[in-house]
Amino acid sequence: MPRTSVRTAPLSDNAEWSRLHCSFCGKDANHVRFMSAGLAGGKICDACCFKAFLIFVRAWLTPRWAR
C-alpha cells in the first residue's frame, strides 16, 4: 500500500484559528493548550486526549475476569 503524504499549510489568519474546535467537548482553539487533527477532519484537544488516555490505561489495568 503506497504512502500518501498530506500537505497542510499553517493557518494564516486568527479568524481561521478561532473557528477550530474540539470534536469531543466543543472547546475552541483559544481555550486549549493544543489541538490534534485527524485525517478525516476530526480534532481533539489536550484535555479530551488525556481523558481518552486514562480510559485506555484503566481498561489495560483492569483484569479480564473483572470486565
C-alpha positions as CSV (number, residue, x, y, z in Angstrom):
1,M,0.0,0.0,0.0
2,P,1.6,3.3,-1.0
3,R,2.1,6.0,1.5
4,T,0.2,9.2,0.9
5,S,1.5,12.5,2.2
6,V,-0.9,15.1,3.4
7,R,0.4,18.6,3.0
8,T,-1.1,21.3,5.2
9,A,-0.5,25.0,5.3
10,P,-0.3,26.8,8.6
11,L,-3.4,28.9,9.4
12,S,-2.6,32.4,8.2
13,D,-5.5,34.3,9.9
14,N,-6.6,34.4,13.5
15,A,-10.2,34.2,12.4
16,E,-9.4,30.7,10.9
17,W,-7.8,29.7,14.2
18,S,-10.8,30.7,16.2
19,R,-13.1,28.5,14.1
20,L,-11.3,25.4,15.2
21,H,-12.9,23.4,18.0
22,C,-12.6,20.0,19.6
23,S,-14.9,17.4,18.1
24,F,-15.5,15.8,21.5
25,C,-16.0,18.7,24.0
26,G,-16.6,21.6,21.7
27,K,-13.9,23.9,23.2
28,D,-12.5,26.4,20.7
29,A,-8.7,26.6,19.9
30,N,-8.3,29.7,22.0
31,H,-9.2,27.8,25.2
32,V,-7.0,24.7,24.9
33,R,-3.2,24.1,25.0
34,F,-3.1,22.1,21.8
35,M,-5.4,20.7,19.2
36,S,-4.6,17.5,17.3
37,A,-6.3,16.8,13.9
38,G,-7.0,13.6,12.2
39,L,-7.0,12.8,8.5
40,A,-10.8,12.7,8.4
41,G,-11.1,16.2,9.8
42,G,-11.8,15.4,13.5
43,K,-9.9,17.3,16.1
44,I,-9.2,16.5,19.7
45,C,-8.0,18.9,22.4
46,D,-5.4,18.2,25.1
47,A,-8.0,17.6,27.9
48,C,-10.0,15.1,25.8
49,C,-6.8,13.4,24.7
50,F,-5.8,13.0,28.4
51,K,-9.2,11.6,29.3
52,A,-9.0,9.1,26.5
53,F,-5.6,8.1,27.7
54,L,-6.9,7.5,31.2
55,I,-9.7,5.3,29.8
56,F,-7.2,3.2,27.9
57,V,-5.0,2.9,31.0
58,R,-7.9,1.9,33.2
59,A,-9.0,-0.7,30.6
60,W,-5.5,-2.1,30.4
61,L,-5.1,-2.4,34.2
62,T,-8.5,-4.0,34.7
63,P,-8.2,-7.8,35.0
64,R,-10.0,-9.7,32.3
65,W,-12.2,-11.5,34.8
66,A,-13.5,-8.1,36.1
67,R,-14.5,-6.8,32.7
